[in-house]
Amino acid sequence: MAMSVHKDPETGSSSIRLRVAEAKQPRDIGRGMARIGLSDMRAIGVGMGDVIEIQGRRRTAAKVWPAHSKDQRPGLIRIDSYIRRNCGTQINECVTVKKAKVSYATYIELAPVDVRISVNNNLVRFVKDRMIDRPVTRGDIVPILMFGHLIPFQVVDTKPSGIVKVREETEVSLHGIPFSEMYSARKNKKHLRFRCLKWAEAMYTADETWFYIPGREERSTDETTIEKIARKIAAEEKKTIEIRVELLEKRGSIEPEGFPWAEINPEGEIRYTYPKEWLDGALSNRLYTDAI
């Protein structure tokens, strides 16, 4: 395959079209590595260990390494099944490859693909250590070696968006339930929020639940009412407004500062911020026999 280099007139960056082949070395599998020929590396201005962007039907990233000395075939990229899935391609199809623009992640959210796991601080630390310096994008499947097996995790979200790397300062949020269950539940967001709230009420044995805007008098037991008020304030004051939820028992508030619930920006867009433990609990069987 003849190498064809394209130069972006606006950014000046170079990209090439490469044909996809299977990763040849077992040690390359599951490590987020791509191997290409030295001439192709020079064409796009990358060195050993740099991050490349791979664009198929979707976009992903990988660390690039030279093809082995006996495998220096221009126009070829060797990637494993995880990277092929992440960029939406198959063997013998072509992808566009260029040097990536990479940010450091301040936050990354992960969920196992098809198993349930028991999450604790030690496991979060374990997973984070294996993610450090690995380039990922939202939606990627990342395999992590655990208990002698590669366990795939899905990147649910990152901050900032785009191609990011995890570092020591990155906050890692790890779900214990499979991503497929989370996705299915999120199709009906209102029902999911109801489940989360009911789980929290059962967990804290709450007698009453109130939604409120911190620092203001507005309070309501109805979520929709407080959201309408928050949207109006956010639009008028041109700033993001937080909504919190207060769980009450007979003796008073269970948590004096309440719990995070949502944020509404000046454009009226809402982002739910309730604790991920509520989501995990709501989607498990724990303390949930009467909340369905």
HELIX and SHEET records of a PDB file:
HELIX    1   1 PRO A   26  ASP A   28  5                                   3    
HELIX    2   2 LEU A   38  ILE A   44  1                                   7    
HELIX    3   3 SER A   69  ASP A   71  5                                   3    
HELIX    4   4 SER A   81  CYS A   87  1                                   7    
HELIX    5   5 ASN A  121  MET A  131  1                                  11    
HELIX    6   6 PHE A  179  ARG A  186  1                                   8    
HELIX    7   7 LYS A  189  TYR A  204  1                                  16    
HELIX    8   8 GLU A  223  GLU A  237  1                                  15    
HELIX    9   9 LYS A  276  ALA A  282  1                                   7    
SHEET    1   A 7 VAL A   5  LYS A   7  0                                        
SHEET    2   A 7 SER A  14  GLU A  22 -1                                        
SHEET    3   A 7 LEU A  76  ILE A  79  1                                        
SHEET    4   A 7 MET A  33  ILE A  36 -1                                        
SHEET    5   A 7 ARG A  59  PRO A  66  1                                        
SHEET    6   A 7 VAL A  51  GLN A  55 -1                                        
SHEET    7   A 7 CYS A  94  LYS A  99 -1                                        
SHEET    1   B 3 SER A 103  TYR A 104  0                                        
SHEET    2   B 3 VAL A 164  LYS A 165  1                                        
SHEET    3   B 3 PRO A 135  VAL A 136 -1                                        
SHEET    1   C 4 ILE A 141  MET A 146  0                                        
SHEET    2   C 4 HIS A 149  LYS A 159 -1                                        
SHEET    3   C 4 TYR A 107  PRO A 112 -1                                        
SHEET    4   C 4 GLU A 171  LEU A 174  1                                        
SHEET    1   D 4 ARG A 219  SER A 220  0                                        
SHEET    2   D 4 GLU A 208  TYR A 212 -1                                        
SHEET    3   D 4 ILE A 241  GLU A 249 -1                                        
SHEET    4   D 4 GLY A 252  SER A 253 -1                                        
SHEET    1   E 5 ARG A 219  SER A 220  0                                        
SHEET    2   E 5 GLU A 208  TYR A 212 -1                                        
SHEET    3   E 5 ILE A 241  GLU A 249 -1                                        
SHEET    4   E 5 PHE A 259  ILE A 264 -1                                        
SHEET    5   E 5 ILE A 270  TYR A 272 -1                                        
END                                                                             
